[in-house]
Amino acid sequence: MTQGPQGPQGSQGSQGPDEPVAIPIEPELDLHSFVPADIPSVVDEYVRAAHEAGLRRLRLIHGRGRGVQRGIVQSVLERHPLVAEFSDDTDAHLGATWCVLK
């Protein structure tokens, strides 16, 4: 999975500002390093790539704060065609969401 020019923040390394950034496809994705405007596309691409890689249970870390990021993440998951179900990770005190893929 790659992410466009905006994210993740501070991880451009030798890449220019308009170069995509490769994100490893693992069962967990920490969204703290992404700018809020990129979260919907990052979650969508990550879910698609994870499904293609054969992953079926994902954990998306969005942080607690005021719940804005949580709302964005869960809104994307709610309408995503590859998502069977999702729920708050109660161990993370609403700072992460579990997602089960079809």
Steps between C-alpha positions, in 0.01 A plus 500: 500500500623848428375830627500825307692818559345589835582201718632355708636819649873521552577172326597616155864400543671537164168532320379837380180653632296372204625141516274225639605345829494120534306370800553139609180294501477355849205417729536836675523854365580803716336805342667760725761591237243590233338837452126487573398581143680184379339260749203393280719409203766338719240279672337408169831406334621316809181289524523410130870412522450300821216304341713430193785384729264253669464681831154474653527675839645849523561749778497869408653730761346847481552632852248612760490879495157645422398205283528677165750254350300207641189633328681539168649149518172337595311693234732361233472147642121522522461545125801299380398201285778277639414555868280240669492672840692734727502595867683713753807343657386529861853428625613820325234715671350603162844570353484219243248312289493129414390413148406161353523467124280283277 
